[in-house]
Amino acid sequence: MTEVPVIRAASSTDFDATGSFALKVTNLVQEFQVRRRGKVPKATISAVAGVSLEIPTGQTYAVVGETGSGKSTLARAIIGAPPPKAGQVLIAGEELSGAGRRMARRRGELVQMIFQDPTAALDPKWSVSHIVGEPLRIRHQLDRRGRSQRVSEMLELVGLSPSRFGERRASELSGGQAQRVAIARALSSSPQLVICDEPVTALDVSIQAQILNLLFELKRDLSLTYLLIAHDLAVVRVLADRVGTMYLGTLCESGPTATIFNSPAHPYTAALLSAIPQRPGSNGRARIRLLGEPPSPISPPSGCRFRTRCAFAQDVCAESTPVLEQVGENHMVACHFPLTRAS
């Protein structure tokens, strides 16, 4: 039986406290036009609606929420796939919100993404060495020998032998090996920000712990900055220094991981946390069942987008959109009736 490595919890002291920010997102908006049948006008999907967040250098910020909440759309807007409709994206202090080839090239130098399905994210016809070395061919003035040395270093860094895996094709790799290659590719150009979009969801449970340990160790040893997109709250608790919850394209709450897990201030966050499976007989929090179904992003509710499913909603929730306000140390919530005040 294969021994699964012990996962260590992230610490808020494991990042550079110099005050520099790897990522600043301000009022980010992403919308899409969808066609309808007949002569009905096109509809606008409000996928991300005015999201703002900051990630200090060396920290991990996790974005959680239900499927369709806008997590992955937010991540793709940051890397410009496609660029956002409005708002500002600063990566290592550089404005990278616009479109164009030059902007895309610079964005690729500063931010890389690790995708959910590693097999689909790798070209099946390329060798592992070609995959990991491709960013170096595009963005770095290295000769062939320099690229080969860098590729070998990156493969060893993620636990793969260059002699054994360098000439293999992606189709010859297991899921865990493919994700290690994807991580090596993302880190080969030394980006300022790494976006991890559900990095272990597609992997076997026995492999998930190994990849989580690898991500944790790389962050610690290389002072990496992660934006983690996840729905598995156990993964978030392990890797994240701070957590933000999204609902229907809006950021509901943001704060230190321990604070969010122990004292959620937004009813939606509390509902998500209550869904974490508990051991039989444990004194965990009571299950909170949300009302109704999530509304359509084509016609989101007025005011607070969560109000149609919230047990605490009142008239003001339909009339006024709540903004993020501080309810504790580094703890922000967008709610007219936050749970911390209610208690």
Residue, then its C-alpha position, 0 to 999 in steps of 0.5 A: m500500500t502506497e504511503v500518502p505524505v502528510i499534508r502540512a497546513a499553510s501558515s500566515t507567516d510563510f510569505d514575504a511581509t515587505g508590503s509588495f503585491a504580486l496581484k491587485v485586481t480592482n473592479l474587474v468585470q467580465e461579460f459575455q454575449v450569448r445568442r438566442r433563438g429567433k429574433v430575440p436580442k442577444a443576452t449578456i451574461s454577467a460572469v464577474a461583477g466588480v471584483s477587487l482583491e489583492i495578494p501580497t507577494g509570497q501568499t496564497y489566496a483561495v477563491v471558493g464558491e459553487t460551480g458557476s460562481g465565476k471563479s475560473t472566469l475571474a482567473r481567465a480574465i486575469i491571464g487575458a483569456p479573454p481580457p476583462k471588459a472593465g477594471q484593472v489588473l496589476i501584476a507585480g505593479e504592471e498594468l496588464s488589463g488590456a488586449g493586444r499581442r504585446m500585452a499578452r506576451r508580457r502577461g505570459e512572462l508575469v503570470q502562468m496557470i496550472f489547469q484542472d485537467p493536466t492531460a488536456a493541458l499538455d500537447p500529446k505530440w510533444s515530449v516532456s522536455h519540449i513542453v517544459g522548455e516552450p516558455l523559455r523559447i518564447r520569452h527567454q534569450l537562452d541558447r539550446r544548452g541553457r534551455s536544456q539545463r533549465v528544463s532538467e532543473m525544473l523536472e528535478l524540482v517537481g520530482l521527475s527524472p529528466s533522463r526517464f521522463g524528458e523524452r516521454r510524450a504526454s500520453e505516456l504519463s499518469g495523471g500525477q506525472a502530467q500535473r508535475v510536468a504542467i507545474a514545471r512548465a508554469l514555473s520554468s519562466s519564473p512568473q510573479l504569479v501562479i494561478c492554480d485552477e482546481p489543481v488536484t480535482a482530476l487526480d486520484v485521491s492517493i495522488q492528490a496529497q502528493i501534488l498538494n505537498l509539492l505545491f506547498e513546498l514549492k511555495r515555501d522554497l521559491s517564495l511563490t505567490y498562488l491564486l488558488i481556484a478551488h471548491d474543495l475546502a479541505v484543499v483550501r485549508v491546507l494551502a491558503d493564507r487568505v480566502g475569498t468566497m464568490y457568488l454569482g460573479t461577486l466577492c462576498e467575503s474575504g479574510p484570513t483562512a482561520t478567520i473564515f473557517n472559524s467565524p464566517a461573516h457572510p451567510y453564503t460562506a457559512a452555508l459552504l462551510s456547513a457542507i464539509p463532511q463531519r465525523p459521526g458523533s462530532n460537534g460540527r456546525a449544523r448543515i445550512r440548506l440554501l433556499g431555491e436554486p441559483p439565479s441566472p447570471i443573465s438576469p441576476p437579482s437586484g441589490c445583493r445577488f445572494r438575497t433570493r437564497c438567504a434566510f436573513a434577507q430584508d427589503v434593503c437587500a433588494e434595494s441596495t448592493p452591499v459593498l465589502e466592509q471591514v468586520g474584523e482584522n483583515h476581514m471584509v464582508a459584503c452583507h447588510f446583515p453579517l453574521t458577526r454583528a448578528s451574534 
